[in-house]
Amino acid sequence: SIVEIEIIKATSWGQISATNSSAMSSEIFERIDLLRKDKTTKQMKQRALTDLFRVLKQNGFKTTKWSVPAQLRQIVHLFQLPVPPSLSFLSTFKLQSLLDSARTYFERTVTEVRRLQAEISIFGSKHMTKRETQIMQYLSEHGLLLISQQKSIVSETIREISNLKARIDVLSSLSSGMAYGQDKLLGPVHDFGNALQAAKESVGQLRLFISTSLEMSKTAEISTSKRDTISVLDQCLLLMQNDISQK
């Protein structure tokens, strides 16, 4: 029911993460507005920066250089990330507009992180220590990594949903009309499977009988012939087993 769907949405990890992210973003911007007032001291700004680093670390952001792959710092690799496809069924669920907004946000994030990397590398900062600028850069890069992972997951999920929908459409078209005699094939297929299993058992017994009689062979020629026969039977058993496994 609609009520059950709303309960699932409200308690899903995605919804919880979105709520927490929204609350954290609102708190950060409120803190920034306070710091823009005239009587703000350098100590207050330093404290705010320390609090920001601490909150981001508590929410899973990493502050080390090796927390992100080196490819993330090269724009050519970012352009190779999968892109969520535009499909007609997405518009039915009003998802296409959300994907367009997410794509714009990703592109803007890439631009901002690249600009931050360039500014830190070339100019540094007059108001922050080198260690603080490095932490800021690593936090930004890890945030970009998280967004890139989400983009890849969304792209793969949409493709899987598209493939599933295509299979469902095929099944729906089959239910409206089947080829003549198609509904009567299940019985013969089942009988063939039983016959194949019985044949496999018979061939196995024959192989066992021949291998047991090897020591009783009177001449080397008979022994060689039996070994050749066993080799052929092994090949037959392997083919039968493969056929049975595929059914």
Buried (B, 14 or more C-beta within 10 A) or exposed (E): EEEEEEEEEEEEEEEEEEEEEEEBEEEBEEBEEEBEEEEEEEEBEBEBBEEBBEBBBEEEBBBEEEBBEEEBBEEEEBEEBBBBEEBEEBEEEEBBEEBEEBBEEBEEBBEEBBEBBEEBEEEEEEEBEEEBBBBBBBBBBBBBBEBBEEBBEBBEEBBEEBEEEEEEEEEEEEEEEEEEEEEEEEEEEEEEEEEBBEEBEEBBEBBEEBBEEEEEBEEEEEBEEBBEBBEEBEEBBEEBEEBEEEE
